[in-house]
Amino acid sequence: MDEPFPPTAAPALADALSAALTGWLEQMPPQVRTAFLLREGFDAGYAEIARATGLCEEVCRALVEFAAARVRNGPPSLSSTPQE
């Protein structure tokens, strides 16, 4: 079975993914970015994230879910129809 890309391309792909993730993170408000990075990057629990941010656990969970959706789906589209 053919590889989707040659193994030698892995470093370039990793750099591109890192740059894309960094760009998305930079567009997020600081508390969203902090909650997401603590959860996804450091596997912090929501109680720990709440202590670090000064927010309640439920809000931290919502911020992480919001950030994860942004990373998954990319930045929102700026195009719209006249009805929107």
MARGU-328385 format. One line per field, with one value per residue: residue number from 1; residue in one letter; y, z, x of N, C-alpha, C in turn. Coordinates in steps of 0.02 Angstrom, whole numbers, plus 32768, in hexadecimal, padded with zeros to 4 digits. Example, Ala and Ser with C-alpha at 12.3 -4.5 7.8 and 13.67 -1.06 7.14 Angstrom:
# residues 2
seq = c(1;2)
type = c(A;S)
n_yy = c(7EE4;7F90)
n_zz = c(8186;8162)
n_xx = c(8294;8282)
ca_yy = c(7F1F;7FCB)
ca_zz = c(8186;8165)
ca_xx = c(8267;82AC)
c_yy = c(7F5B;8002)
c_zz = c(8186;818A)
c_xx = c(8294;8285)
***
This chain:
# residues 84
seq = c(1;2;3;4;5;6;7;8;9;10;11;12;13;14;15;16;17;18;19;20;21;22;23;24;25;26;27;28;29;30;31;32;33;34;35;36;37;38;39;40;41;42;43;44;45;46;47;48;49;50;51;52;53;54;55;56;57;58;59;60;61;62;63;64;65;66;67;68;69;70;71;72;73;74;75;76;77;78;79;80;81;82;83;84)
type = c(M;D;E;P;F;P;P;T;A;A;P;A;L;A;D;A;L;S;A;A;L;T;G;W;L;E;Q;M;P;P;Q;V;R;T;A;F;L;L;R;E;G;F;D;A;G;Y;A;E;I;A;R;A;T;G;L;C;E;E;V;C;R;A;L;V;E;F;A;A;A;R;V;R;N;G;P;P;S;L;S;S;T;P;Q;E)
n_yy = c(7FC5;806E;80F7;818B;81FC;8214;81D3;822C;82A6;82BF;8317;8397;8398;838F;840B;8461;8440;8464;84EF;8513;84F0;8545;85C0;85BC;85B3;862E;8683;8671;86A5;86CD;8680;8615;85DA;85B9;855C;84F7;84D0;84A3;8436;83E3;83E2;83C9;836F;8397;8396;83CE;840F;843A;8490;84EE;8526;8560;85BF;8608;85F7;85A1;84ED;84BF;8526;8522;84A4;84BD;851F;84D4;8478;84CF;8502;848C;846B;84D8;84BF;8444;8463;84D2;8584;85F2;860D;869D;86BD;86DF;86D2;8742;8730;8704)
n_zz = c(8000;7FD6;8025;806B;8065;804E;80C8;80DE;80D3;8149;81B1;8176;816A;81F1;821D;81D4;8208;828D;827E;824E;82BC;831D;82E5;82ED;8378;839F;8377;83D2;846A;84FE;8575;8540;84EF;8552;85A3;8544;851D;8599;85B2;853A;8517;858D;85D3;8641;86C7;86D4;874D;8772;8707;871E;8797;8768;870D;874F;8738;873A;873A;86DC;867E;8650;8614;85AC;8566;853A;84E8;8487;8451;8420;83BC;8366;833E;82FF;8298;825A;823F;8249;81B8;8153;80F1;80BB;809F;8058;80A8;8121)
n_xx = c(802A;801A;806C;8020;8070;811F;8193;81FB;81BF;8182;81BA;81A5;811A;80F7;8129;80D5;8057;806B;807E;8000;7FAD;7FE4;7FC2;7F35;7F26;7F5B;7EF7;7E94;7E42;7EA3;7E7F;7E38;7E99;7EF7;7EAE;7E96;7F1A;7F4E;7EFA;7EFF;7F86;7FCD;7F83;7F36;7EC1;7E15;7DFC;7E7B;7E96;7E34;7E61;7ED7;7EAA;7E4B;7DC6;7D26;7D13;7CB3;7CAD;7D31;7D31;7CD7;7D20;7D8E;7D4E;7D1A;7D93;7DCC;7D70;7D85;7E08;7DF8;7D9C;7DCE;7DE9;7D5A;7CF4;7CFB;7CA6;7C00;7B50;7AD3;7A61;7A96)
ca_yy = c(8000;80AB;8127;81CA;8229;81F2;81E0;8267;82E2;82C5;8355;83D1;8393;83A1;8453;8481;8436;848E;8534;851C;84EE;8582;85F6;85B8;85C3;8676;86A7;8664;86CE;86AD;864D;85DB;85BC;859B;8520;84C4;84B6;847C;83F7;83BA;83DD;83B1;8340;83B0;838D;840C;8431;845C;84C7;8521;8549;8588;85F6;862D;85EB;8563;84B2;84BB;8557;8507;846E;84DD;8540;84A0;845D;8502;8504;844E;8471;8507;849D;8410;847E;850C;85C4;85FB;862A;86E3;86C6;86D8;86E2;877D;871D;86FD)
ca_zz = c(8000;7FD1;805C;8054;8058;805F;810D;80E0;80D5;818C;81D4;8158;817D;8239;8221;81B9;8239;82C7;826C;824A;8300;833D;82CA;830B;83BF;83A7;836B;840A;84A6;8529;85A2;8517;84DD;858F;85B5;8511;8521;85D6;85AA;8503;8516;85CC;85F0;8681;86D6;86D3;878E;876E;86D7;8740;87C5;8743;86E8;877A;871F;8754;8711;86A4;864C;8633;85E6;8570;8540;8519;84B1;8453;8430;83FA;8380;833A;8321;82D2;825F;823E;8250;8228;8175;8152;80BB;80D1;806D;806E;80DD;815F)
ca_xx = c(8000;8041;8068;8002;80A7;815D;81AA;8227;8195;8165;81CD;8184;80D4;80F3;8132;8099;8022;807C;8071;7FB7;7F93;7FF9;7F98;7EF2;7F2B;7F67;7EB8;7E67;7E4E;7ED5;7E64;7E27;7ED9;7F14;7E88;7EA1;7F5E;7F55;7ED6;7F16;7FCF;7FEA;7F53;7F1F;7E7A;7DEF;7E05;7EBC;7E8E;7E0C;7E8D;7F08;7E8B;7E1C;7D82;7D0A;7D21;7C84;7CC3;7D6F;7D1E;7CBA;7D56;7DB6;7D25;7D19;7DD4;7DD5;7D47;7DA7;7E43;7DDE;7D77;7DF0;7DCA;7D19;7CF5;7CE5;7C76;7BBB;7B1E;7AAD;7A32;7ABB)
c_yy = c(803E;80D7;8167;81FF;8204;8202;821D;82A8;82EE;8305;8393;83D2;83A7;83EC;8479;847B;8461;84D7;8542;851E;852E;85BE;85F6;85CB;860E;869F;869F;8694;86A8;8676;860E;85B5;8598;855B;84E7;84A5;848D;8438;83CA;83B0;83BE;8381;8355;83A2;83D0;8432;8458;8498;84FF;8548;8577;85C5;8622;8627;85AB;852A;84AE;84EB;853E;84D0;848B;84FF;850D;8483;848F;8503;84C6;8450;84A1;84E6;8469;842D;84B9;854D;85CC;861D;8672;86F0;86BB;86E9;8720;876D;8719;8741)
c_zz = c(8000;800F;8042;8046;806C;80A6;8112;80E4;811B;81B0;81B8;816A;81C6;8242;820A;81EB;8277;82B9;8269;8290;8325;8326;82E8;8354;83CA;839C;83A5;8443;84D5;8557;857C;8505;8518;85A1;8584;8517;8561;85D0;8576;8503;8554;85F1;8636;868A;86D8;8715;878E;873F;86F7;8771;87A0;8722;8714;8764;873D;8722;86D4;866C;862A;8602;85A6;8545;851A;84DE;8477;842C;8406;83B9;834E;8318;82EE;8291;823D;8252;822C;81E5;8179;811A;80D7;8097;8084;80A7;8121;817A)
c_xx = c(802C;8036;8048;8037;80E7;8173;81D7;81FF;8179;817A;81AB;813A;80CB;80FB;80F4;805F;802D;806D;8026;7F99;7FA6;7FD0;7F53;7EF3;7F34;7F27;7E87;7E75;7E7D;7EB9;7E51;7E67;7EF8;7EF1;7E95;7EE7;7F6A;7F34;7EF5;7F62;7FEE;7FBC;7F3C;7ED5;7E57;7DF4;7E47;7EB9;7E67;7E36;7EBD;7EE9;7E5E;7DD4;7D67;7D17;7CF3;7C98;7D03;7D5F;7D01;7CEF;7D80;7D8F;7D21;7D5B;7DDF;7DAD;7D68;7DE2;7E2C;7DC2;7D99;7DCC;7D87;7D20;7CDC;7CB3;7C2F;7B8D;7AF9;7A7C;7A55;7ACE)
***
